[in-house]
Every structure is written in C-alpha cells, then in structure tokens.
Amino acid sequence: MKRLATVVLGLMIGLVALGVRAQVPLPPAVAGTAAWQLVGSGQMRWFAFRLYDASLWQAPGAQALAIRYARAVSSDTLTEASIDEMGRLGDPDAERWRAALMRHFPDVAADDIIVAVRREAAGVRFYHQGRPTGVIDDPAFGERFFGIWLDARTREPALRAALLGEAAQ
C-alpha cells in the first residue's frame, strides 16, 4: 500500500510539472517588436497525450499565439487541421488559404515552436523556431485563424479559457 501511495504521489508531481511547462515564450525576433504581456497559457491534450502547449501574448494592437509541439506533426496535418477548423467555425472559403499555409507551416518536431503574430487591420506573420516563415496579409485570415483557439465555439473551451486568462487549466 505504501508503494502504491508513492507511485500515485510521483504521478501527481509529474502532472504538476507538466502544467508548469505550458507557458511558451516568444522568440527574440518577436519579443523585441513590442511590449508583449502574457495573457494566458494552456495545454492541448487528446485523452492523456499532450499535443502542445500554447500561450497567448498581447501588445498594443497585436496578439501572438506561441505553440510548442509535444510531438512531430507534418505540414500537411497542420494545414488540414487549420482549414477544417476555420471551416467548422463558419468560414465557407477557408480553402482559399491552403496553399499559403502549406508554404508557411513547416513539418514540426517535438519541442519545436511556431508563433503566429496578428496585428490590427493586418494579416498574420508566422515564425518557426524564431525565424520568419511567411505572411498571410489578410485581416480576415487573422480573425479566422486565431478563432481556432479564441472563438467561443472552439473545440477546446478549457484551452480557450486558459489562453484568455479566465481559468487555470
């Protein structure tokens, strides 16, 4: 019984440690561009598997979403999931951004970070491992893309609340 208690305690400590990892920093190429403030952080999980950690940052007239992946994900999968979610949230023309997303989303490995920066009345600039990968210069894209995480109809309301600083995840 004592051994079981030790194992359970160890698992609980491990889960707490995983929660601490959720904050994703902005790379210097982004951090130096504005007075960024962390809004909130959370984790995307599928059952017991952590898929990624995410942090939402805010500066005057801008938002940045930083995602640290827990496992390898292909560019095709990132693009397909983004297009599907934007369509599910009501954009009937989300497909129009497929080619640009394919160019700007690299294949990611575990611990890689992708950052999307959205400025008012502008599109989204993407970074992978701190290096720019491209821009989709369409304000509608910025609203739709960030909506995947921030829209009230998101598939992950607990992650949304954590990113918006409304609740700890």
C-alpha positions as CSV (number, residue, x, y, z in Angstrom):
1,M,0.0,0.0,0.0
2,K,2.9,2.4,0.8
3,R,4.4,1.6,-2.6
4,L,1.1,2.4,-4.3
5,A,0.9,5.8,-2.4
6,T,4.5,6.6,-3.5
7,V,3.6,5.8,-7.2
8,V,0.5,7.9,-7.0
9,L,2.4,10.8,-5.4
10,G,5.0,10.6,-8.1
11,L,2.4,10.7,-10.8
12,M,0.7,13.7,-9.2
13,I,4.1,15.6,-9.0
14,G,4.7,14.7,-12.6
15,L,1.4,16.1,-13.7
16,V,2.0,19.3,-11.8
17,A,5.4,19.6,-13.5
18,L,3.7,19.1,-16.9
19,G,1.4,22.0,-16.1
20,V,4.3,24.3,-15.4
21,R,5.7,23.6,-18.9
22,A,2.6,25.2,-20.5
23,Q,3.9,28.7,-20.9
24,V,5.6,29.2,-24.3
25,P,8.0,32.1,-24.6
26,L,8.1,34.4,-27.6
27,P,11.4,34.2,-29.7
28,P,13.6,37.3,-29.7
29,A,12.6,38.1,-33.3
30,V,9.0,38.7,-31.9
31,A,9.7,39.7,-28.3
32,G,11.7,42.7,-29.4
33,T,9.0,44.1,-31.6
34,A,6.5,45.3,-28.9
35,A,5.8,45.4,-25.2
36,W,4.3,41.9,-25.0
37,Q,2.3,40.8,-22.0
38,L,1.3,37.2,-21.3
39,V,-2.5,36.8,-21.3
40,G,-2.6,33.1,-20.6
41,S,-1.2,29.6,-21.2
42,G,-2.6,26.1,-21.5
43,Q,-2.2,22.7,-23.0
44,M,-3.9,20.8,-25.8
45,R,-4.5,17.2,-24.9
46,W,-6.0,14.3,-26.6
47,F,-7.0,11.9,-23.8
48,A,-3.8,11.5,-21.7
49,F,-1.5,12.7,-24.5
50,R,-0.2,16.2,-24.6
51,L,-0.2,17.5,-28.1
52,Y,1.1,21.0,-27.5
53,D,1.5,23.9,-25.0
54,A,0.2,27.3,-26.1
55,S,0.5,30.9,-24.8
56,L,-1.4,33.9,-25.9
57,W,0.6,37.2,-25.8
58,Q,-0.8,40.7,-26.2
59,A,0.7,44.1,-27.1
60,P,-0.9,47.3,-28.2
61,G,-2.7,46.5,-31.5
62,A,-1.3,42.9,-31.7
63,Q,-1.7,39.3,-30.5
64,A,0.8,36.5,-30.7
65,L,0.0,32.8,-30.3
66,A,3.0,30.7,-29.4
67,I,2.7,26.9,-29.7
68,R,5.3,24.3,-28.6
69,Y,4.6,20.9,-30.0
70,A,5.0,17.8,-27.9
71,R,5.4,15.5,-30.9
72,A,6.2,15.6,-34.6
73,V,3.4,16.9,-36.8
74,S,3.6,17.3,-40.6
75,S,2.9,20.5,-42.5
76,D,0.0,18.7,-44.2
77,T,-1.6,17.8,-40.9
78,L,-1.2,21.4,-39.5
79,T,-2.7,22.8,-42.7
80,E,-5.5,20.4,-42.9
81,A,-6.5,20.9,-39.2
82,S,-6.4,24.7,-39.6
83,I,-8.5,24.6,-42.8
84,D,-11.0,22.2,-41.2
85,E,-11.4,24.2,-38.0
86,M,-11.8,27.5,-39.8
87,G,-14.5,25.9,-42.0
88,R,-16.2,24.4,-38.9
89,L,-16.3,27.8,-37.3
90,G,-18.2,29.2,-40.3
91,D,-15.7,30.2,-43.0
92,P,-17.1,28.6,-46.2
93,D,-14.0,29.8,-48.1
94,A,-11.2,28.6,-45.7
95,E,-9.8,26.5,-48.5
96,R,-8.5,29.7,-50.2
97,W,-5.7,29.8,-47.6
98,R,-4.5,26.2,-48.1
99,A,-1.6,26.9,-50.4
100,A,-0.2,29.8,-48.2
101,L,-0.5,27.7,-45.1
102,M,1.4,24.9,-46.8
103,R,4.2,27.3,-47.6
104,H,4.3,28.8,-44.1
105,F,3.8,25.7,-41.9
106,P,6.9,23.5,-41.8
107,D,6.9,20.0,-40.5
108,V,7.5,20.3,-36.8
109,A,9.4,18.0,-34.4
110,A,8.8,17.6,-30.7
111,D,9.7,20.9,-28.8
112,D,9.5,23.0,-32.0
113,I,7.7,26.3,-31.6
114,I,5.5,28.0,-34.1
115,V,4.4,31.6,-33.4
116,A,1.6,33.4,-35.2
117,V,1.6,37.2,-34.8
118,R,-1.6,39.1,-35.7
119,R,-1.6,42.9,-36.0
120,E,-4.7,45.1,-36.2
121,A,-6.0,45.5,-39.7
122,A,-3.3,43.2,-41.0
123,G,-2.8,39.5,-41.5
124,V,-0.6,37.0,-39.7
125,R,3.2,36.6,-39.7
126,F,4.4,33.1,-38.9
127,Y,7.7,32.1,-37.2
128,H,9.2,28.6,-36.8
129,Q,12.0,28.3,-34.2
130,G,12.3,32.1,-34.1
131,R,12.7,32.5,-37.9
132,P,10.0,34.0,-40.1
133,T,8.3,31.6,-42.5
134,G,5.9,33.9,-44.2
135,V,2.9,36.2,-44.0
136,I,-0.7,35.9,-45.0
137,D,-1.6,39.5,-45.4
138,D,-5.4,39.3,-45.0
139,P,-7.1,40.6,-41.8
140,A,-10.0,38.1,-42.3
141,F,-7.4,35.3,-42.2
142,G,-6.1,36.6,-38.8
143,E,-9.6,36.6,-37.3
144,R,-10.4,33.1,-38.6
145,F,-7.0,31.6,-37.7
146,F,-6.9,33.0,-34.2
147,G,-10.6,31.9,-33.9
148,I,-9.5,28.3,-33.9
149,W,-8.4,28.9,-30.3
150,L,-10.2,32.0,-29.2
151,D,-13.7,31.8,-30.7
152,A,-16.4,30.9,-28.2
153,R,-17.3,27.9,-30.4
154,T,-13.8,26.4,-30.3
155,R,-13.5,22.6,-29.8
156,E,-11.4,23.2,-26.7
157,P,-13.2,25.6,-24.4
158,A,-10.9,24.9,-21.4
159,L,-7.8,25.8,-23.5
160,R,-9.6,28.9,-24.7
161,A,-10.3,30.0,-21.1
162,A,-6.7,29.3,-20.1
163,L,-5.3,31.3,-23.1
164,L,-7.7,34.2,-22.3
165,G,-6.5,34.1,-18.6
166,E,-10.1,33.3,-17.5
167,A,-9.2,30.0,-15.8
168,A,-6.2,27.8,-15.0
169,Q,-6.2,24.6,-17.0
